[in-house]
Amino acid sequence: MLLEGDLIYLLDSKGYRHWLTLGNGMVRVQGLGVVDSSKIIGQEDGYALSIAGKTFTALKPMIGDLMQSLERGPQIITPKDAATIAFRLGLRAGETVVEAGVGSGALTMALINSVMPTGRVISMEFREEFARGAEKNIKRAGLHEFWEVKIGDIRKDNPGVMADAVSLDMPDPQLALDNIEAFLRPGGRISAYVPNTNQLADVVHGLEDRNYIEIDALENIQRRMEVHPGGVRPSFENLGHTGYLIFARKPSR
Ligand code: SAM
């Protein structure tokens, strides 16, 4: 059911999404002008409606849609990499995750989605303006109840919690490994996301030096397929390289 206060999008026949928060009465929607919210509130997710003679479908966003629609500051992670991180960290409801840095908050949303409603994500970010931008994005997605941001440097500051998992998306994650010892629980999981192979090697060596176990490094490649009347082939618009992912577990010391 679509309710007042829900962030939704109206999908048009060309596949474009027009975002709006369902409000009391008329709501301004970029690209569409003014839309009467009362026609949508109370309808089922997937409701089809007509606006100025054109058909739209009203849909509640999934977490990947929210990640891709946020206001961007620093480069955001792709849904394919965020999904792999959340899954390979083995996140479940009730767990505590520490991440750095928050950037635009895209990966944060995928992490929150995996531990809510009883768990939480603590983001450590050393640039105040990025923390505030991410806060705006996370509030817009309605996920702020399960999240806290701390201004600090994960290479030296302590988030003040014991984490089940730590997720790093920053240029020099290997330099945070000593500090993380104090707040990642035994058996806890760690991930790092880096764009270059030299960074991947630095992280793997750093984990090996600290006797982490089940170290696994990978590149996550996905190809979107196009189905045409004449045949089926990978899209020409596929992303090439995004980043490398490294996972490991901390043994009891
Ligand atoms: N995961 C984010 C997303 O999907 O939107 C993008 C993260 S962005 C690539 C890297 C972020 O890490 C930046 O916001 C940067 O300021 C922050 N950062 C870099 N080194 C850091 C450190 N040592 N401690 C805390 N934040 C750090």
Boltz pocket constraint, residues with backbone or C-beta under 6 A from the ligand:
constraints:
  - pocket:
      binder: B
      contacts: [[A, 74], [A, 75], [A, 76], [A, 77], [A, 100], [A, 101], [A, 102], [A, 103], [A, 104], [A, 105], [A, 106], [A, 107], [A, 108], [A, 124], [A, 125], [A, 126], [A, 127], [A, 130], [A, 152], [A, 153], [A, 154], [A, 155], [A, 169], [A, 170], [A, 171], [A, 172]]
      max_distance: 6.0
